[in-house]
Amino acid sequence: MNDTGKLYVVGTPIGNLSDFSPRGIETLETVDYIAAEDTRVSLRLLTHFGIKKPMLSYYKPHEAEKSARILELLSEGNSVALVSDAGMPCISDPGVYLVQKCYETGIPIEVIPSCNAAIAAVAISGIDTLRFAFEGFLPVNKKERTERLGEISPLPHTLIFYEAPHKLQKTLEDMKAAFGADRYCALCRELTKIHEEVIRGTLAELCEYYQSAEPRGEYVIVVEGAKPVAAQEFTLEQAVALARQYAAVGEKLTAACKRAAKETGFPKQDIYKLALDEE
């Protein structure tokens, strides 16, 4: 047992087991415990590489409860590797809560990166990669889903989503309604697996395609950003809404208003005043 416990955040393959890094394998071989989103799934990975370690379950919505036991083990000097079913823990997967608690309690953390479906998809999509935002899974609630799509519709950078096959057709229809039928996107399915495929086209074309084709496998949807809109097509209220959308994704309000002013032609101070009044 080590003098100081450490949490290792270990990325695992998203399909092809040959993508698992030597460092990732070595880490799982040397830690005291492995915390897994689904121990049954992770056991298949460990068996493939001949790794035998005590396993702990760590899944939503019981992260707080599961973290307590892991933190106890770490405080006693044990090393723990955190893995998800596929890809990087914490990215649309459990783990953020445990990582935060480790920082709060002074437990050291080390990351062992591996494949990530979102990054792999945007790289192979053929859509602009200069700026992109990861949106993960859309809300299930219809009202929240509509609001989310409305918020991000005018953003100029590439958008990345995850979706399950049984929800794909409805998601594409919702995106077509929010983003417009001509917005271009790439559907990346079964990445790194035998049936890897990228289907590209406008949202209208892809909606039509899946009226007859059956969605299969897990999808990453990569959607191009909104095209610039001529300033004369904006109202001041729309310019304010654009500034608030930029602020919602991390920009300071003053910078967001300056950016919206540049894109819409309205004075920055007018946009800023109205944006403040709405808070």
N, C-alpha and C positions, 0 to 999 in steps of 0.2 A: 504494500500500500504506500502511495506517495505521501510526502509531507504536505503537499498542497494539491488539492483536487483541481481538476480542470475540466471544463465542458468543451467538447469538440463538436462543432456543427459540420456534419459531413454530408456532402452532396452525393447522391447515388445515381446510377444510370437511369435514363428515362425510357429505356427499351432494350438497347443493345448492351449486354453485360460486358462486352469488350471495352466499352467506354469508361469503365471504372478505373480510376487512376491508381497506380502503385501506392501512392501516399494514402489514398483513401482506404485501400485494403490493409495496409500496414497499421493504420490508426485503429481500425476495427479489431485487428489481431492483438493489439497491445492494451486497449482500454480495459477497465474492470467491468463496466456495464455498457449495454447498448439500449438506449431509449428509442422505441420505434412507434411510428404512427399506427401501424398494424403489424403486430409481431408475426402473424402468419405470412404476410407478404415479405417482410424482411428476413424471415427464416429461410425462405427459398434462396435469397441472395447470399446469405451466410453459408448455407449448405453448398452452393455452387463453388464458393471459394474456400471451403473447408474450415470455416471459422466457427468456433463454439464459445459462446460467451453468455453469461446471465442476461436476460432481456427484461426490459420494463416497458409497459404500454404507456404511450403518451399521445393523447388524442383530444380533439375538441368534442364536446364542450367542457371537458373535465381537466383543462390545463392547470388550473390553480391547484386542484387536489393532487394531480400527478406530479406537478412541480415540487410540491412540498417534500415528497419522498426523494426525488432526485437531488434537491438542494441539501437534504440531510446527508445523503451519501457523499456529495461533493464536499460538504463541510467536514466530513470525517476523513478526507484525504483521498477518496476514490476518484478515478477518472471516468467520465461518462461521455459516450458518443451519442449525439442526437441525429437520427436519420428519419426521413419521411419515406413514403411508399416509392416515390420516384422524384428525382431532381433535388433541388435545394430546400431544406427545411426553412420555414418562415416565409417562403414565397408562395402565397395561396395554400399554405400548409401550416400545421401547428409549429410552434417554436418561439414566436416573438415574446410571449409571456415569460417563458423560462429564461431567455436571453436577458430580458429586462431585469428579472430578479437576480440573476448572476451579477450584473453590473451593480445593482443596489447593495448586494452583500459582499462585493469585492472578490468574487470568484473569477479567476481568469478564464478567458474564452479564446478558442482558436478555430479558424474556419478552414475546412478542406473543400475547396470548390469542385464542382463537377458540372455535368450537363444541366442546362436550363431550357425548358421547352420554349419559353417566350423569346429568349435571345436566339436560339437556333432557328425559330420561325421567322423572325424579322430579318435574319441574315440571308435566308433562302427565299424570301418573299418576292424580291425584286422591287420592293417599295422603299421609298426614301428612308435611310437609316441615320441621317444627320441628327434628327431629334425624334424621340419617340417616348410614349408614356404607356406604362403597363397598367391596365384596368382590371385584370384578373377576371373573375366571374361577375357578371351583372347581378343586381338584386333580383330575387325571385318575385317579390311583391310587384305587381303591375305598375302601381303609382310610383314607387321608388325607382323602378326600372326606367319608366318614361322620363322621370325627372333627371336621372343620371345621364341618359342618352342626350337629352336636351341641353344639359350643362356642357357636355364635351363636344357637341356637334360642331361649333364654330372654331374649335382649336385647330391650329394649322399644322400640327405635327402628327406623325403616324401613331395610331392607337392599336394596342395589342390586348386581346381578350382570350380567355379560356372558355370552352363550352363542351358539354357532353353531347353525344350524338342524338339522344332523344329530344333535346331542346334546340338543336341547331336550326331547324327550319323556322321556328317561331322567332328565334333571335335574329336571323337574317331579315325576316319581314319587319321586325321592330327597328332594325338598323336602317333599312330602306326608308321607312317612314320618317325617321329622325334625321338621317344624314342625306337623304336624296337617292334616287334610283341610280344616278350616274356615278356615285362614289365608288372608286376602285378598291378592291380588296383581294387578299390571298387567303385561302383556306388551307392550312397545313395540318395534315392528319397523320397519326401513327409515326411521328418523327423517330428516326433511327431504327425503326422496326422493318420487318419484311415488306409490309404494304405501305411504306412511306409514300406520300403523295402531296403535291401542291396543286390546287385548283385555283386559277386566277380569273378575274372578270369583274364586271360591275355588280353592285348589289342586286340590281334587277336581273342580270343574267344568272347569278348564282341562286337567287330565289326560284327562278324558272327551272334551273337544272335540278334542284332538289325536290321539285314537284313530282318527278318520276324516279330519281335516284334515291336510294336509301342511305342515309348517313351512317357511317361505320367508323368506330374508333374514336379516340379523343382528339379534339380539334383545338388549334390555335388560330384565331381569326386576326389577321393583320389588315387594318383599314387605313387608307391614305388620309392625310390631314385635309382640312377644308381648304378650298381654293380661296385666294384673296378676293374680297368683295369690294367693289368700287365704293369710294367714300360717299357718293351721292345716293347710294342705295341704303345707307344707314339713317336711322333716326337717332336722336340724342339718347333716348331710352335704350336703344340697342347697343350704342357705344358704351353706356354704363354697364349693361349686362355683360358685355364682352370683357370689360375691365374686371368685373367681379369674378368672372370665370377664370381669368388669368390669376387673380389673387387666390382663388380657391385651390389652385394646384401649386401654391407655394411662393408666388411672387409677392413682394411688398406692394401695398395698395398704390403707393405713389408711382412705382415702376409699372404696375399693371395699367394705371390710368395713362401714363406717358405712352405706353405701347398701343393702347386702344386709340389714343388721340392720333398717333401716327398712321394707324390703319383706317381710321374713319374720317379724319379731317376735322373733327370737332376739337375745340380748345381743351387742353388737359385740365385746366382749372374748373371748367364746367363739368367735365366728367367726374372729377374728384369730389366736387361739392355734392353732386347728386348721389354719388356712391356712399359718401359719409352719411348723408341724410337717410339712406335706406338701412343703415346698420342699426 
